[in-house]
Every structure is written in C-alpha cells, then in structure tokens.
C-alpha cells in the first residue's frame, strides 16, 4: 500500500475521491462518506453501513439498490466519528428511519451509538444491528462478543433488499438480526498488511506457516500452524462453521473472501474444494460468491463465510442488487438526480455565548498550552505507540492519538480569546473525537468535554475542583468504554492517577506535588497492564499475544500526564 499515494495523511480522502469519480452515476460523496447518487424514495428505510477504511469493497462499494443507502467512511482501520455518521444519516434519511449495521468493534459501537442517540433526540427512528460473525474471536456462548468480518456482506444485502422492497424498519431490523444470528466466518492469513506510507507490515507470519483466526484490521491470527494444501485448508476453514450449523439447515449462502493479496485463481482453486466438502456434508450451496468482499489493505489471507438459509433469508439473499462492488440480477437504473437539501445535517442555531469568568478564561489559556504540550509529547512517540498497538491490534494508536491532539490543539487555538475553560474543552473534545475516530478518539474527546463541563465557569479554579472534574472525566471514560480495572485498557492508568491526585489534594498537597505522585501512580498502573490479559477492545481475541506488553492506551495516557506535569512544574518555577 505504499506504491501509489501522494500523502499518507490524505490517503482515505484521495481514494474516496477517485472512487466517486469512477462511479459518478451511482455514488455521491459527502463529508463523512458516500450516499446513493439518487436519493431513496420517500418513506423507505435508510440502511447505513460503515467503519474504518482499508477494507474495499467494504464499505463504500456496497452503496446502491438492494444494498446500503449510504456508507460512513473512517480513516484506515479507524472507526468514523459520531459527526461523520450524523452527516451521512441526514443525507440518506428518507423518512422511514435509519438502520445502522456494522461489525462489532469498540470504536464503531461508541461512535455509531452516539449518532443513534442524537438522531433519536431529533425525532428520527434510528436503530443499530451489530454484526458478530467471526467464530475465532469468541466462543459460541459469547457470540455477542464476536467481531464482524466478511459476514457483514450477508447482513448488508439482506437488510438492503428488505428496505428496497419497502419493508418497515421493524421488519428490516428483524431480518438483519436474523441474518447475523445465522452467519459465521473463519479466516487465515499468510502475510500481514502494510499501512499507507509505512515501511513494514503490521505483523508477519513465519515462512511455511499460516495464522488462523485473523482480523480485518491488521490483527494477526490467534495461532500459527503449518501451511496446508487447498483440500485440507477447505476442511480447516469450514470445521468451526459446521459446528454451529443450525439443526435441519441444508441450504447455505457461501462466500470465499480474499483479504487483498490472494489472487482470484488461487481463490477459485480453494473454492472448488470448499464446495465439494460442504456438499459432502449434505449442504446445498445457494448463490455463492468468490472474490474480494472485505479486505485488509494488502493482507495475504482468505476467509470463509456461511449464511445458513431459510426461506425468507434465501429470498432476500438472491434478490437483485446493484452497487459498485456487488451486483445481482437485474435492477432498474434510474438517472441520478440533484441531491436534496437534506444532504447536510439540519442547521442549528448557534449556542448563545456564555460570559466566562476571569478564572475560567485563565484556565482556558492554560488548557491551550497544555494541549500543545500533550501533542508534542505524543508526536515524539507516535511510531513506538503504533508498534506497541500492532502486537495485538491494528497499529494505528499512535497515528490516531496524534491526529486527535492536532485537531484538539488547533480547535483550542482557534477559539475566541474570551472563551472559558468549559467551552474551550468542549470544542477541543469534539474536534479530537471528530478527527481521531476510533475508540481512543471517542474516549478522549468525551473526557475533555466532561472535564470542561465539570469545571464549568467558576469564580476560582481550585485544586479540589480540578480533582473532582478529573474524577468525572474518568467516570465518563469508564461509562462510554464499558471497561473496568484489570481489563487492560487506559482506565488502568487513569484510575490510579485520579485516585492519587484526589487523595493528595485532600491531604493538602500543592498541585504540582500531587500531580507528580499521581503521574507515578499512573506509570505503575500502565506497567501493571503488561501482565494482564485483555478483556476489551481488539486485543481481546489475541489475548496471549498481548501478555508481556503494556496496553497502548495506558502508555499514551502516561506520556501525556508526564508531559503536562513537567510543563506545570516548570511554569511554577519560572
């Protein structure tokens, strides 16, 4: 992925622009993703899909008749922001409701979930169906904890076909859920993928071996085994899927999916063995697909998906569809029309300016300086953070943190000089979440907003008030991320930091002294994650690989608070 790019930072925007030019009769680009060139008929349900980029044809390639009404497109392997999801939703809305459906990844769940909540607040019927087809990511009894891989195509098409024929949102949602419940996938990787602009892959597979249970965000598999010839590999891929075969199921939709670098001829060789093996198990293969459907940049890998059909699902799986990357049957193609005025989110009245106290404005000035300090600290460690994240994740943590801090610092610097700390941290937090995307972007953005809201616009910013506000920010992180102490997340560093700060302040320590001890506690908390087994996020399916390495989120939190404590100490000594 390093041969044809102009700038790694603009890779997604550049690719989306070229995609839209190649499919200008079908696709309309908006800020945040793409929608159909021709708006939905009034009253129809808008099925919206999305996630990070780097998976083409997912997600933009599946926008069209019988498929999605729009796709929200984040940065490479990074969930799109809430604001992006809202812009695409408002552009696609036809009055029949919004159904978000996407693979179950923490950042996507947070951002799309917040978009759903805001749409509902605006009176729009919005729902979400998570896709959880990857059998390698959790056992059957924890199916709801699985991640989504190539089985997303099954849900996209069934939901899209249901919406296309005019089903109400209750029915579209029911059918999407039923499809997910009856879809399973299993994959292997032969080589890792390389992020745009990077000079080495996120992971490697030893020569002569393959990695079973890969993810689609550059995550390695759960174990490495010797390479297998195609007939044996077909059995290996199908085995866990057949174990979850519903009683009485004899017909199945089958998808053999290339992850980016496996050539079509190789896929066809394997596909022949897959079909023969399934037929030997008494399974009739219905409307199969073999090709690239959900990729992982240039990863060399393959996955097998089975949708266990019943009569109603088979009717929808075989229904017509016409999108840039998935076509089936005959769909009447209408001429594109001018997009409606609803392409953008409704114009809202600007917030009435709030008169900030002198103390709140002074605190805002300090926050501006500290945001720049945090940005510079992360910039020095961005590659190290990425490498740490690549051990059991997708390797984008450093890039995402820097992108978020750049946006937050720029938004704070652009704010009016009379802005108080509450308003400043709100715009900085919103900018962080918008530009960084991903789980960490959502958590840091929400934490800044909560911190500012808790501080308010006081007559005096006290140490007790700051400690209480930081505790509120910690609670917001825990609420939004659903993590607890010991889950191997940033919370394992945040909680000891805030607890120590609060305790030292209550004992009468000065701010810099209390901060110094709080930073030490955070550092110990981050180091303790080295021995932990992850129970949240993308590292969870690769728990054993993560043991022996600290959590990237906890490490980046320590980097930031260490830099802030040093800056404040130097300021005090001047």
Residue pairs with C-beta under 8 A, 6 or more apart in sequence:
1 193
1 194
1 195
1 196
1 198
1 297
1 298
2 194
2 196
2 197
2 198
2 199
5 11
5 14
5 196
5 197
6 14
7 14
8 195
8 196
8 197
8 198
11 53
11 76
11 196
11 197
12 53
12 73
12 74
12 75
12 76
15 53
15 56
16 29
16 33
16 34
16 53
16 60
16 73
17 29
19 27
19 34
19 56
19 60
19 61
19 324
20 27
20 28
20 29
20 34
22 324
23 324
24 37
25 37
25 336
26 36
26 37
26 63
26 64
26 322
26 323
26 324
26 336
27 34
27 35
27 36
27 37
27 60
27 63
27 324
28 34
28 35
28 36
28 37
28 91
28 336
28 339
28 343
30 87
30 88
30 91
30 343
30 344
31 84
31 87
32 72
32 73
32 80
32 81
32 83
32 84
32 85
32 86
32 87
32 88
33 50
33 59
33 60
33 70
33 71
33 72
33 73
33 80
33 84
33 87
33 88
34 60
34 63
34 70
34 71
34 73
34 88
35 63
35 69
35 70
35 71
35 88
35 91
35 92
35 339
35 343
36 63
36 64
36 65
36 69
36 70
36 92
37 336
37 337
38 334
38 335
38 336
38 337
39 92
39 94
39 337
39 339
39 340
40 46
40 69
40 92
40 94
40 96
41 94
42 94
42 95
43 94
43 95
43 96
43 166
44 69
44 94
44 95
44 96
44 163
44 164
44 166
45 94
45 96
45 97
45 98
45 99
45 162
45 163
45 167
45 168
45 169
45 172
46 69
46 70
46 89
46 92
46 93
46 94
46 96
46 97
46 98
46 99
46 163
47 67
47 68
47 69
47 99
47 101
47 156
47 159
47 160
47 163
47 172
47 176
48 68
48 69
48 70
48 71
48 72
48 85
48 88
48 89
48 92
48 98
48 99
48 100
48 101
49 58
49 59
49 62
49 63
49 68
49 70
49 71
49 72
49 100
49 101
49 102
49 152
49 156
50 59
50 71
50 72
50 73
50 74
50 80
50 85
50 88
50 100
50 102
50 108
50 112
51 58
51 59
51 72
51 74
51 79
51 80
51 102
51 103
51 105
51 108
52 74
52 75
52 76
52 77
52 78
52 79
52 80
52 217
52 437
52 438
53 73
53 74
53 75
53 76
53 77
53 78
54 76
54 77
54 193
54 217
54 295
54 296
54 297
55 216
55 294
55 295
55 296
56 295
56 325
57 292
57 293
57 294
57 295
57 324
57 325
57 326
58 152
58 153
58 293
58 294
58 295
59 68
59 71
59 72
59 73
59 102
60 71
60 73
60 324
61 323
61 324
61 325
61 326
62 68
62 71
62 153
62 156
62 157
62 160
62 323
62 325
62 326
63 69
63 70
63 71
63 323
63 324
64 321
64 322
64 323
64 324
64 326
65 164
65 320
65 321
65 322
65 323
65 331
65 333
66 157
66 160
66 161
66 164
66 319
66 320
66 321
66 322
66 323
66 328
66 331
67 156
67 157
67 160
67 161
67 321
67 322
67 323
67 326
68 156
68 160
68 323
69 92
69 94
69 160
69 163
70 88
70 89
70 91
70 92
71 88
72 80
72 84
72 85
72 88
72 112
73 80
73 84
74 80
74 81
74 84
74 437
74 438
75 396
75 400
75 403
75 437
75 438
76 195
76 196
76 297
76 396
77 195
77 217
77 218
77 394
77 395
77 396
78 107
78 396
78 400
78 436
78 437
78 438
78 441
79 105
79 107
79 108
79 110
79 111
79 112
79 437
79 438
79 439
79 441
79 442
80 108
80 111
80 437
81 111
81 433
81 434
81 435
81 436
81 437
81 441
81 442
82 111
82 112
82 114
82 115
82 118
82 433
82 434
82 442
83 430
83 433
83 434
84 111
84 434
84 437
85 100
85 111
85 112
85 115
86 115
86 118
86 119
86 345
87 344
87 345
89 98
89 100
89 115
89 119
89 124
89 126
90 342
90 343
90 344
90 345
90 346
91 339
91 342
91 343
91 344
92 98
93 124
93 342
96 163
96 168
96 169
97 124
97 125
97 126
97 127
97 168
97 169
98 116
98 119
98 124
98 125
98 126
98 127
99 126
99 127
99 128
99 129
99 159
99 163
99 169
99 172
99 173
99 176
100 112
100 115
100 116
100 126
100 127
100 128
100 129
101 128
101 129
101 130
101 131
101 152
101 155
101 156
101 159
101 176
102 108
102 112
102 130
102 131
102 148
102 152
103 130
103 131
103 132
103 147
103 148
103 149
103 152
103 216
104 130
104 131
104 132
104 144
104 145
104 146
104 147
104 148
105 147
105 148
105 217
105 439
105 538
106 439
106 481
106 536
106 537
106 538
107 437
107 438
107 439
107 440
107 441
107 442
109 130
110 439
110 442
110 443
110 480
110 481
111 433
111 437
111 442
112 128
113 128
114 442
115 126
116 126
116 127
116 128
119 126
120 126
122 346
125 169
127 169
127 173
129 155
129 159
129 173
129 176
129 177
129 180
130 144
130 148
130 180
131 148
131 151
131 152
131 155
131 180
131 183
132 143
132 144
132 145
132 146
132 147
132 148
132 180
133 146
133 148
133 149
133 150
133 151
133 152
133 154
133 180
133 183
133 184
133 185
133 305
134 146
134 147
134 148
134 149
134 151
134 185
134 186
134 187
134 213
134 215
134 541
135 146
135 184
135 185
135 186
135 240
135 241
135 244
136 186
136 187
136 212
136 213
136 214
136 221
136 222
136 240
136 541
137 145
137 146
137 147
137 213
137 215
137 540
137 541
138 145
138 146
138 541
140 243
140 244
145 540
147 215
147 538
147 541
149 185
149 187
149 215
149 216
149 294
149 303
149 305
150 185
150 187
150 216
150 255
150 257
150 293
150 294
150 303
150 305
151 180
151 183
151 184
151 185
151 255
151 305
151 307
152 294
153 255
153 289
153 293
153 294
153 305
153 326
154 179
154 183
154 253
154 255
154 305
154 307
154 317
155 176
155 179
155 180
155 183
157 316
157 317
157 319
157 321
157 326
157 328
158 175
158 176
158 179
158 313
158 316
158 317
159 172
159 175
159 176
159 179
160 321
161 316
161 317
161 319
161 320
161 321
162 171
162 172
162 175
162 176
162 316
163 172
164 319
165 319
167 175
175 312
175 313
175 316
178 313
179 307
179 313
182 246
182 307
182 308
182 309
182 310
182 313
183 305
183 306
183 307
183 308
184 240
184 241
184 244
184 305
184 306
185 241
185 303
185 304
185 305
185 306
186 213
186 237
186 238
186 239
186 240
186 241
186 303
186 304
187 212
187 213
187 214
187 221
187 237
187 257
187 259
187 301
187 302
187 303
187 304
188 210
188 211
188 212
188 213
188 214
188 221
188 233
188 236
188 237
188 301
188 302
188 303
189 205
189 210
189 211
189 214
189 220
189 221
189 259
189 299
189 300
189 301
190 205
190 210
190 211
190 227
190 262
190 300
190 301
191 201
191 204
191 205
191 261
191 299
191 300
191 301
192 201
192 202
192 203
192 204
192 205
192 218
192 220
192 299
193 201
193 202
193 218
193 259
193 260
193 296
193 297
193 298
193 299
194 200
194 201
194 202
194 297
194 298
195 202
195 218
195 297
195 395
195 396
195 399
196 297
202 218
202 219
202 220
202 390
202 394
202 395
203 211
203 218
203 219
203 220
203 390
205 211
205 220
205 224
206 224
208 226
208 227
209 224
209 225
209 226
209 227
210 221
210 224
210 225
210 226
210 227
210 228
211 220
211 221
211 222
211 223
211 224
211 301
212 221
212 222
212 223
212 224
212 225
212 236
213 221
213 222
213 223
213 541
214 220
214 221
214 259
214 296
214 299
214 301
214 303
215 296
215 394
215 538
215 541
215 542
216 259
216 294
216 295
216 296
217 296
217 393
217 394
217 538
218 296
218 297
218 299
218 390
218 393
218 394
218 395
219 392
219 393
219 394
219 538
219 541
219 542
220 392
220 542
220 545
222 541
222 542
222 544
228 236
230 269
230 270
230 273
231 273
231 277
233 270
233 273
234 270
234 273
234 274
234 276
234 277
235 277
237 274
237 302
237 303
237 304
238 274
238 277
238 278
238 304
238 306
241 304
241 306
242 281
245 308
246 308
249 283
249 308
249 309
249 310
250 282
250 283
250 284
251 283
251 284
251 286
251 308
251 309
251 314
252 278
252 283
252 284
252 285
252 286
252 306
252 307
252 308
252 309
253 285
253 286
253 287
253 288
253 289
253 306
253 307
253 309
253 314
253 317
254 274
254 275
254 278
254 285
254 286
254 288
254 289
254 304
254 305
254 306
254 307
255 288
255 289
255 290
255 293
255 304
255 305
255 306
255 307
256 267
256 270
256 271
256 274
256 288
256 289
256 290
256 291
256 302
256 303
256 304
256 305
257 291
257 292
257 293
257 294
257 302
257 303
257 304
257 305
258 264
258 267
258 291
258 292
258 295
258 301
258 302
259 292
259 294
259 295
259 296
259 299
259 300
259 301
259 302
259 303
260 292
260 295
260 296
260 297
260 298
260 299
260 300
260 301
261 298
261 299
261 300
261 301
262 300
262 301
262 302
264 290
264 291
267 290
267 291
267 302
268 290
270 302
271 288
271 290
274 304
275 285
275 288
278 285
278 306
279 285
286 309
286 314
286 317
286 318
287 317
287 318
287 328
293 325
293 326
294 303
307 313
307 317
309 317
318 328
318 329
319 328
319 329
320 328
320 329
320 330
320 331
321 327
321 328
321 329
321 331
322 328
322 331
322 333
354 420
354 422
354 423
354 457
355 457
356 364
356 418
356 419
356 420
356 421
356 422
356 423
356 457
357 420
357 457
357 458
357 459
359 458
359 459
359 460
359 461
360 420
360 421
360 422
360 455
360 456
360 457
360 458
360 461
361 417
361 418
361 419
361 420
361 421
362 461
363 420
363 421
363 455
363 461
364 412
364 415
364 419
364 420
364 421
364 423
364 424
367 412
367 421
367 424
367 425
367 428
368 409
368 412
368 413
368 424
369 567
370 564
370 567
370 568
371 405
371 408
371 409
371 412
371 428
372 409
372 413
373 563
373 564
373 567
374 405
374 409
374 560
374 563
374 564
375 402
375 405
375 406
375 408
375 409
376 563
377 559
377 560
377 562
377 563
378 385
378 398
378 401
378 402
378 405
378 556
378 559
378 560
379 402
379 405
381 398
381 556
381 559
382 398
382 399
382 401
382 402
383 398
384 398
385 397
385 398
385 401
385 552
385 555
385 556
385 559
386 395
386 396
386 397
386 398
386 399
387 395
388 397
388 549
388 550
388 552
388 555
389 395
389 396
389 397
389 398
389 552
391 539
391 545
391 546
391 549
392 534
392 538
392 539
392 542
392 543
392 545
392 546
392 549
393 537
393 538
393 539
393 542
393 552
394 538
396 438
397 440
397 552
397 553
397 556
398 552
398 556
400 436
400 437
400 438
400 440
400 441
401 436
401 440
401 444
401 556
403 435
403 436
403 441
404 431
404 432
404 433
404 435
404 436
404 440
404 441
404 444
404 445
405 432
406 435
407 431
407 432
407 434
407 435
407 436
408 428
408 429
408 431
408 432
408 445
408 448
409 428
410 431
411 427
411 428
411 430
411 431
412 424
412 427
412 428
415 423
415 424
415 427
419 427
420 457
421 452
421 455
421 457
421 461
422 452
422 453
422 455
422 456
422 457
423 452
424 452
425 448
425 449
425 451
425 452
425 453
425 455
426 448
426 449
426 452
426 453
428 448
429 444
429 445
429 446
429 447
429 448
429 449
429 451
429 452
430 445
430 449
431 445
432 441
432 444
432 445
432 448
433 441
433 442
433 444
433 445
433 446
434 441
434 445
435 441
436 444
436 445
439 481
439 537
440 490
440 553
440 556
442 480
443 477
443 480
443 481
443 490
443 553
446 476
446 477
446 480
447 473
447 474
447 476
447 477
448 473
449 476
450 469
450 472
450 473
450 475
450 476
451 469
451 470
451 472
451 473
453 472
454 468
454 469
454 472
454 473
455 461
455 465
455 466
455 469
458 465
463 505
463 510
463 511
463 514
464 505
464 506
466 505
466 511
467 498
467 501
467 502
467 505
467 506
467 514
468 502
470 497
470 498
470 501
470 502
471 498
471 502
473 498
474 491
474 494
474 495
474 498
477 483
477 490
477 491
477 494
478 484
478 491
481 489
481 491
481 536
482 536
483 489
483 491
483 536
484 491
485 491
485 492
485 495
486 492
486 532
486 535
487 532
487 534
487 535
487 536
488 529
488 532
488 533
488 534
488 535
488 536
488 539
488 546
488 551
488 554
489 534
489 536
489 537
489 551
489 553
489 554
490 551
490 553
490 554
490 556
490 557
491 554
492 525
492 526
492 528
492 529
492 532
492 551
492 554
493 522
493 523
493 525
493 526
493 529
493 551
493 553
493 554
493 555
493 557
493 558
494 522
494 525
494 554
494 557
495 525
496 518
496 521
496 522
496 524
496 525
497 518
497 519
497 521
497 522
497 525
497 557
497 561
498 518
499 521
500 514
500 517
500 518
500 520
500 521
500 522
501 514
501 515
501 517
501 518
504 513
504 514
504 517
504 518
505 511
505 514
509 517
511 568
512 565
512 568
512 569
512 572
515 561
515 564
515 565
515 568
515 569
516 565
516 569
518 561
518 565
519 558
519 561
519 562
519 565
522 554
522 557
522 558
522 561
523 558
523 562
525 554
526 550
526 551
526 554
526 555
526 557
526 558
527 550
529 550
529 551
529 554
530 547
530 548
530 549
530 550
531 547
531 548
532 547
532 551
533 543
533 544
533 546
533 547
534 540
534 542
534 543
534 546
534 551
539 545
539 546
539 551
